[in-house]
Amino acid sequence: MALLLYLRLIGYTLGTLIQLFWMVVILGYRRRRNFERVFFFLCLAFFLFYGGSLLALNSQIYYPQPPLGVEGFAIAIISAGLCMSPALLLHLHMEYADTRGLLRVKAWKRGVLALFYLAGFYLTLQRIPLLLRVGAFDFIGPGNSLGTGFAIVLSVALAWCAGWERRFATTAPDKPQRYFHWTLLFFFAVAFLATGVLHVAAYPIPRQTSQALETVFSLLPIVPFTMLMDLVYRRNFLQIGRQKNLLYAVSATFLALLYLRLVHRVGIWLEPLLPPEASASILLFVLVIFIEPLQRVLGRSLRQTAQLEMDRVQKLMTEIHKEARQGNVAGLIYFIERRIKEQLELREVWLDLPDGKSPAEPRSQEPRAALAFDPREFPVQRGGKREGVLHVEPHGAIISGDTRAALEFLCEQLPGALDLSRLIDEKLRLERALAERERLAVVGQMAASISHNLKNPLGSMKTILQVQLENPELPESIRGEAKMLLEEIGRLSAKLNQLLQFSRPTVRRGEGVAYCDAAAAIEEVAGVLSHEAERRGLNLSAEWRGAHGQVAVSAEALNDILSNLVVNALEATPRGGSVSVNAVEESGSLCVWVEDDGPGIPAALREKVLQPFFTTKSQGTGLGLAIVARRVAEFSGKVDWESPVKDGHGTRFKVTLPVEEPKK
């Protein structure tokens, strides 16, 4: 019996401290998730059970007749903790299933939890007054005092939790978590059998055996909570493992409390030989002997931790520099955000640079932790000059010291990687521009040769055919064929002119650029191409909104841009469709939209539509949109497009050009 008494004393103390440990960790973690909230209240329920049992056991040890107030308080908190524990256990498993994406239908979740919580509140409000009035309570097996109703509710909750644990184990992402869930499954199965044997079925068991089983059953929850501590520390389970400073601080505090409790207990045991003050002084002085070895062990451990963290950061910087050599700044920023998030196990990371190539706000929808006092912005600077900001969001409220040091070191190294990526990006851009110029030079030579060899013969053929068509004696059959030849000669001449136009060297915008009336240019293009639209059975409309301002583009260039866009839209639109041209002045620019009702651009071809010589038409040259892109670039404009526009079809091109401010 004495052994059983000391086992309960040690077990209740350990259970109380473990629950208190988890409550302090969750409060320090401060993440706004229902899982953490439910976990806190479950720990609180077990804390009430273990704390009340410890209070009752100590009062029985110290007093021949325990005070009624102390005993009544212990009965109340033990009963409250136990009555609410089934609902909290089931709620915790459902919240964890929700975080793992295993809870498909949430409507029944609310109904089941409401039923269990109502049962818990009913048992609490019904049993506590009755037990306080009767005054008889089994502190070794409190389930016996709470009645068969509590035992049935607890059995159902334990069986349901065992089912959830089996599902968690079969879908666990790694071996340690799988082992943890299989262990919990075994724990819930044993707890279910013990509840059935001890409380539901109430088999006749000898008193000493029953007390031993009740003691083991009451101390059984300590095992999974202790395993959870190891899993959190070693495997970062629930994303708490990175908060090692929080775990160290809480662990050191509770070890100190345990040692002080041990000092107090040993002082009581040695009271017949030594005064309690003397034994306490001796035990506290004994700690001095362990200071130097403890300092040596802790120093070695801290150095190893720091070295591992620096090795990890150096490896990460090597990966970042390797990615920077690809020359894609936007891709490098995305790589930096993703790898820092993965390596340092953070909830969200985003890099904010003044060039606008990165988002200025987090992409995660999860809310920030409550009462987050730690700084979340780390400046990316060089030589005291800020070049950007690295924003981070941990899973909890605290960024550990080693993580903060790693982030500060990374922010010191990032400017070099970004500069390297920009230089390589600029080098690649210049190489591509040079290759494009060389290719266009070849195209220009080819176009000049074609022009020299074909334009004059085509002109002669066109003249001869026109003269023949003026002869009234020409048979109608030959006249029709001559008209077809004239149309083909005109088409060949247009394509030849388009090729010559594209191969012409680009003229950048300068002081000598002329200005034109944008509204007049739009009306002219719409008027010229309206006959082509009618011939194709299409509706062509043009609308200008705003003042008739001057656009800083030559009339010839604006005509090329608009005519190529409209012709391309007319050719892409089936008979009966419509093509619209809309223009408006906004923010110092002219915005022109050309929209059609065509089938749209397939997703596989969207990256190629502005490339020269790319076409999906049987008789196209693939130069229309390429000419638009080049001519817009001559005047520092911009071309955007989207497809489909609505109902899975249609294409809309948007051209933005600078506008000349009206002179006063």
Secondary structure as GFF3:
##gff-version 3
##sequence-region A 1 664
A	DSSP	alpha_helix	2	29	.	.	.	ID=ss1
A	DSSP	alpha_helix	34	62	.	.	.	ID=ss2
A	DSSP	alpha_helix	68	99	.	.	.	ID=ss3
A	DSSP	alpha_helix	107	134	.	.	.	ID=ss4
A	DSSP	alpha_helix	142	170	.	.	.	ID=ss5
A	DSSP	alpha_helix	175	195	.	.	.	ID=ss6
A	DSSP	pi_helix	196	200	.	.	.	ID=ss7
A	DSSP	alpha_helix	207	219	.	.	.	ID=ss8
A	DSSP	alpha_helix	222	235	.	.	.	ID=ss9
A	DSSP	three_ten_helix	237	239	.	.	.	ID=ss10
A	DSSP	alpha_helix	244	269	.	.	.	ID=ss11
A	DSSP	alpha_helix	276	289	.	.	.	ID=ss12
A	DSSP	alpha_helix	291	324	.	.	.	ID=ss13
A	DSSP	alpha_helix	329	343	.	.	.	ID=ss14
A	DSSP	beta_strand	348	352	.	.	.	ID=ss15
A	DSSP	beta_strand	377	382	.	.	.	ID=ss16
A	DSSP	beta_strand	385	393	.	.	.	ID=ss17
A	DSSP	alpha_helix	401	450	.	.	.	ID=ss18
A	DSSP	pi_helix	451	455	.	.	.	ID=ss19
A	DSSP	alpha_helix	456	469	.	.	.	ID=ss20
A	DSSP	alpha_helix	476	503	.	.	.	ID=ss21
A	DSSP	beta_strand	516	517	.	.	.	ID=ss22
A	DSSP	alpha_helix	518	535	.	.	.	ID=ss23
A	DSSP	beta_strand	539	545	.	.	.	ID=ss24
A	DSSP	beta_strand	550	551	.	.	.	ID=ss25
A	DSSP	alpha_helix	555	572	.	.	.	ID=ss26
A	DSSP	beta_strand	578	586	.	.	.	ID=ss27
A	DSSP	beta_strand	589	596	.	.	.	ID=ss28
A	DSSP	three_ten_helix	603	605	.	.	.	ID=ss29
A	DSSP	alpha_helix	624	634	.	.	.	ID=ss30
A	DSSP	beta_strand	638	642	.	.	.	ID=ss31
A	DSSP	beta_strand	651	660	.	.	.	ID=ss32
###
